[in-house]
Amino acid sequence: MVKGRAFTAVIVVIALIMAIAVNLLPPEKLAVLVPVSRFFEVMIPILGVGALLKYLCCCRHHDDENKSCR
């Protein structure tokens, strides 16, 4: 579980750094951030659909003792 939380923390830190950089850097220097930003724009819907499919496929069929979806 620590790996998942660490990964989430890293993604949040990267997003915050990008947000601050976009506000502080001049427009000429933003060309470096565009591919990274585009990567996140594309990955968020894909990860959302994957999470929805995982929920629909395995979280509906749990017994009372095991309430987590693995």
C-alpha positions in Angstrom: 0.0 0.0 0.0 3.0 2.3 0.6 3.9 2.1 -3.1 0.5 3.3 -4.2 0.6 6.3 -1.8 4.2 7.2 -2.8 3.2 7.0 -6.5 0.2 9.2 -5.9 2.3 11.7 -3.9 4.9 11.8 -6.8 2.2 12.5 -9.3 0.7 15.3 -7.2 4.1 16.9 -6.7 4.8 16.8 -10.5 1.4 18.3 -11.2 2.0 21.1 -8.7 5.5 21.8 -10.1 4.0 22.0 -13.6 1.2 24.4 -12.5 3.7 26.7 -10.8 6.1 26.6 -13.8 3.3 27.5 -16.2 2.4 30.5 -14.1 6.0 31.7 -13.6 7.8 30.9 -16.8 7.8 33.1 -19.9 5.8 31.7 -22.9 9.1 30.9 -24.8 10.2 28.4 -22.1 6.8 26.6 -21.9 7.6 24.6 -25.0 9.4 22.1 -22.8 6.3 21.5 -20.6 3.8 21.0 -23.5 4.7 17.3 -24.1 4.5 16.5 -20.4 1.2 18.3 -20.1 -0.2 16.5 -23.2 0.9 13.1 -21.6 -1.3 13.8 -18.6 -4.2 15.0 -20.7 -4.2 11.7 -22.5 -3.5 9.4 -19.6 -6.2 10.7 -17.2 -9.2 9.4 -19.2 -7.4 6.1 -19.9 -6.7 5.6 -16.2 -10.3 6.6 -15.4 -11.7 4.0 -17.8 -9.3 1.4 -16.4 -10.4 2.1 -12.8 -14.1 1.9 -13.8 -13.6 -1.4 -15.6 -11.7 -2.8 -12.6 -14.5 -1.7 -10.3 -17.2 -3.2 -12.5 -15.4 -6.5 -13.0 -14.1 -7.3 -9.6 -15.6 -5.1 -6.9 -19.2 -6.2 -7.3 -18.4 -9.8 -6.5 -17.0 -9.6 -3.0 -18.1 -11.5 0.0 -18.7 -9.8 3.4 -15.3 -10.8 4.8 -13.3 -9.3 2.0 -14.6 -5.9 1.0 -11.5 -4.7 -0.9 -11.0 -5.1 -4.7 -7.5 -6.4 -5.5 
